[in-house]
Structures are given as structure tokens and as C-alpha cells.
């Protein structure tokens, strides 16, 4: 289901998971429960549609309520990251297992000889993740104006 307003951005609810685009350039993705390939494929399509005309996008990912992640889901996640190629990705709330999964996805992308533009960092809390993304944006603006 798609809900959109100018002030709030764009929101997709797919199963228990959701994706919100927070203007001007942040996609906030929350994966809830065990993930299946259909949910991740639909989230990837929503992400791609939402960010298609933007130069830079930051990805904020909440994995605090994520359950099991299958191999097929991991493959879809690689495709999603390749299509999006965010400026920076901040992941919060991931347990050890999910951190390993995200690290494996990143390594798979790099093995495909694709340069991810931005870093992927893990945080315990959303506030820390958002602060880091803000710092990345600020540094990029400073570099551009120098």
C-alpha cells in the first residue's frame, strides 16, 4: 500500500515491513519478522521507484524486529543495494547474526566488482544512526563547497 503527502514524503507498507522516504534524501526501511523473498523484492521495487530521480540517497535500516533471513532474501538484498547504491547506509538494531548477513551482502556486491558509493555502518540505536548520516551529508556539502 502506498501513502504519500508532500510534507511526509512517501510510505510503502509491505506486510509488516515498511519503507518511508524522508525528504530530501533519506530512505528509512524497517524490516519486521521473518523475511521472505517476495517482501524484499517488493521493498526493492518501492525503493527503486522512489529514488529513481534522485542523485544521492541515504539508507537508514531498522533491523531491530527482523527475524530469519533466507538465502533467497540475501540475493534479493544484493540486487536492491546494487540498484540503489546509497551515499551512506546506517543499520541499527541488528543482532550479531544480522550484522553477519549484511556484511556478507556487502562482500557479495564488492565481489561483483561493483563499487558501493558509501559506507555501511552498524549502530545500536536509531538516534546514533541518524547522527552519523547527518555527519556524512555535512561532510559531503563541505567538500562540494571547498
Secondary structure, DSSP 8 states (H G I E B T S, - for coil): -EEEETTTEEEEEETTEEEEEETTTEEEEEEEEEE-HHHHHHHHHHHHHHHTT-S--EEEEEEEEEEEE-HHHHHHHHHHHHHH--SEEEEES--HHHHHHHHHHHHHHHHTT---SS-EEEESSHHHHHHHHHHHHHHHHHHHH-
